[in-house]
Amino acid sequence: MSAIKKVLLIGQNGQVTTYLQRELGGDQALSGLQLQVAGRDILDLSDVDGIEAILDDISADMIINPAAYTAVDLAEQEADAAFTINRDAVAAIAAYCARTNTPLIHFSTDYVFDGDANEAYLESDETAPNGVYGQSKLEGENAILASSAPAIILRTSWVYSNHGKNFYKTMLNLAASRDQLSVVGDQVGAPTYAGSIANATKQLVALIVEQGGISEGQSGIYNFSCQGQTSWAEFAKAIFIENEITNITVNSIRTDEYPTPAKRPAFSVLDGTKLKQTFDISLPHWGTALAHCAAQTKAS
């Protein structure tokens, strides 16, 4: 293992990428670590054939990839685009990392599961995606594992923040013009604040830097979401409470009352024990993380 000084962050404007820039760049940067951010203008994941050459030019000592095709419903119509970015581009990144022995941190999703479980998913549980998005992300995971690159795959869920398009911001925007909302109450998961993801990722990066790489025993898949569980309807209520919004009523509805092109997992809670045991890292309870996000909302 060798010294890690230059970290490449793929993507620029996504939720997780935005918060990782705050945690790993500027005044927050880990001592001696240089962060290079590669947006689409530098590294276009839809141009798969050019990826390895660009990575050779950048020559980073570690790569972090939160970038993905994440339009879950649109993916049902744009399957080619979803698979190009979530599978083929990831395979090219993994091939580079395997060839150069470059540590890779890659983000995946709870959508690799069908959601039919009744207890928290382990990393080893059988995968069975319901739609194109989940299938494309799963095949990206498999491409990394098949490459034998030194890689950590982080499965997260229900990501939200004060940045970009997400459930948290949608609820706040709707509250400005409505006094009642109907929100699905029979889908259960763990809302995960992008700030919590970035903070825990920074801890992981610091460990990898200290070690000089990812050991063979550490490579693999890890659940990486906030602790606890709730429904979308209860999450909406909690958002309003934390933001001191009292003039709105949330009505819980069934999934079949809110049809979407892509089927959502009914249950997607992820067990974080492996992450804690291997790296001594855990994300906070979703309620604690929500309070941090709301505090940032009020401060902005």
Residue pairs with C-beta under 8 A, 6 or more apart in sequence:
1 211
1 212
1 213
2 61
2 212
2 213
3 61
3 212
4 33
4 61
4 62
4 103
4 208
4 209
4 212
4 213
5 32
5 33
5 34
5 61
6 33
6 34
6 36
6 59
6 60
6 61
6 62
7 24
7 33
7 34
7 35
7 36
7 60
7 61
7 62
7 63
7 64
7 205
8 36
8 38
8 55
8 58
8 60
8 62
8 63
8 64
9 17
9 20
9 21
9 24
9 35
9 36
9 37
9 38
9 64
9 66
10 17
10 38
10 43
10 45
10 63
10 64
10 65
10 66
10 67
10 93
11 17
11 37
11 38
11 39
11 65
11 66
11 67
12 21
12 37
12 38
12 39
12 40
13 39
13 164
14 66
14 67
14 68
14 70
14 164
15 159
15 160
15 161
15 163
15 164
15 166
15 194
16 66
16 107
16 156
16 159
16 194
16 197
16 198
17 37
17 66
17 67
18 161
18 163
18 164
18 194
19 161
19 163
19 194
19 195
19 197
19 198
20 64
20 66
20 197
20 198
20 201
20 202
21 35
21 37
22 28
22 198
23 198
23 199
23 201
23 202
24 30
24 33
24 35
24 198
24 202
24 205
25 35
25 37
28 202
29 35
30 202
30 205
30 206
30 209
33 205
33 209
36 58
36 60
38 54
38 58
42 54
43 51
43 54
43 55
44 50
45 51
45 67
45 84
45 85
45 89
46 81
46 84
46 85
46 89
48 84
48 88
48 89
48 91
48 92
51 89
51 92
51 93
51 96
52 92
52 95
52 96
55 63
55 93
55 96
56 96
60 102
61 102
61 103
62 102
62 103
62 104
62 105
62 205
62 208
62 209
63 93
63 96
63 97
63 102
63 103
63 104
63 105
64 104
64 105
64 106
64 201
64 205
65 90
65 93
65 104
65 105
65 106
65 107
66 107
67 85
68 85
68 86
68 107
68 137
68 140
69 75
69 78
69 81
69 82
69 84
69 85
69 86
69 133
69 136
70 133
71 78
71 82
71 133
72 111
72 131
72 133
72 260
72 262
72 264
73 260
73 261
73 262
74 261
75 81
75 82
75 131
75 132
75 133
75 136
75 262
76 131
76 132
76 261
76 262
77 261
79 132
79 136
82 132
82 133
82 136
83 132
83 136
83 139
85 136
86 133
86 136
86 137
86 139
86 140
87 136
87 139
87 140
87 143
90 106
90 140
90 143
90 144
91 140
91 143
91 144
91 147
93 104
93 106
94 104
94 106
94 143
94 144
94 146
94 147
94 149
94 151
95 147
95 149
96 102
97 103
97 104
97 147
97 149
97 150
97 151
98 147
98 148
98 149
101 150
101 213
102 149
102 150
103 150
103 151
103 152
103 208
103 213
103 214
104 144
104 149
104 150
104 151
104 152
104 214
105 151
105 152
105 154
105 201
105 204
105 205
105 208
106 140
106 141
106 144
106 151
106 152
106 153
106 154
107 153
107 154
107 155
107 156
107 224
108 137
108 138
108 140
108 141
108 153
108 154
108 155
108 156
108 221
109 133
109 134
109 137
109 155
109 156
109 157
110 121
110 155
110 156
110 157
110 158
110 189
110 225
110 265
110 268
110 270
111 129
111 130
111 131
111 133
111 134
111 137
111 265
111 268
112 127
112 129
112 134
112 137
112 138
112 141
112 155
113 121
113 125
113 127
113 128
113 129
113 134
113 265
113 268
114 128
114 129
114 130
114 265
115 130
115 187
115 264
115 265
115 266
115 267
115 268
116 128
116 266
116 267
117 125
117 267
118 267
119 269
120 229
120 269
120 270
120 271
121 223
121 268
121 269
121 270
121 271
122 223
122 271
122 273
122 274
123 155
123 220
123 221
123 222
123 223
123 274
127 138
129 135
129 137
129 138
130 262
130 263
130 264
130 265
131 262
131 263
132 262
133 262
141 153
141 221
144 151
144 153
145 151
145 153
145 220
145 221
149 219
150 213
150 214
150 215
150 216
150 219
151 214
151 219
151 220
152 204
152 214
152 218
152 219
152 220
152 222
153 220
153 221
153 222
154 201
154 222
154 223
154 224
155 221
155 222
155 223
155 224
155 225
155 270
156 192
156 197
156 224
156 225
156 270
157 189
157 190
157 191
157 192
157 225
157 268
157 269
157 270
158 167
158 189
158 190
158 191
158 192
158 225
158 235
158 268
159 166
159 192
159 193
159 194
159 197
160 166
160 167
160 168
160 169
160 191
160 192
160 193
160 194
160 293
161 168
161 169
161 193
161 194
161 195
161 293
162 168
162 169
162 293
162 296
162 297
162 300
163 194
167 191
167 232
167 235
167 236
168 191
168 239
168 293
171 181
171 236
171 239
171 240
172 239
172 243
172 245
172 297
174 181
175 181
175 240
175 245
175 247
175 248
178 248
179 247
179 248
179 249
180 248
180 249
180 250
180 251
181 236
181 248
181 249
181 250
181 251
182 250
182 251
182 252
182 253
182 257
182 258
183 232
183 233
183 236
183 250
183 251
183 252
183 253
184 231
184 232
184 233
184 252
184 253
184 254
184 255
184 257
184 258
184 264
185 231
185 232
185 233
185 234
185 252
185 253
185 254
186 231
186 252
186 254
186 255
186 266
187 231
187 232
187 255
187 264
187 265
187 266
187 267
187 268
188 229
188 230
188 231
188 266
188 267
188 268
188 269
189 225
189 229
189 230
189 265
189 267
189 268
189 269
190 225
190 226
190 227
190 228
190 229
190 230
190 268
190 269
190 270
190 286
191 226
191 230
191 235
191 286
191 289
191 290
192 224
192 225
192 226
192 283
192 286
192 289
193 226
193 286
193 289
193 290
193 292
193 293
195 289
195 292
195 293
195 296
196 226
196 283
196 284
196 289
196 292
197 224
197 283
200 224
200 281
200 282
200 283
203 279
203 281
204 279
204 281
207 279
207 281
208 214
218 278
218 279
222 272
222 274
222 275
222 278
222 279
223 270
223 271
223 272
223 274
223 275
224 270
224 272
224 275
224 283
225 269
225 270
225 272
225 283
226 283
226 284
226 285
226 286
226 289
227 272
227 282
227 283
227 284
227 285
227 286
228 285
228 286
228 287
229 269
229 286
230 238
230 286
231 252
233 250
233 251
233 252
233 253
235 286
235 290
236 250
237 250
238 287
238 290
239 245
239 290
239 294
240 246
240 248
240 250
242 290
242 291
242 293
242 294
243 294
243 297
243 298
255 264
255 266
272 282
272 283
275 281
275 282
276 282
283 289
284 292
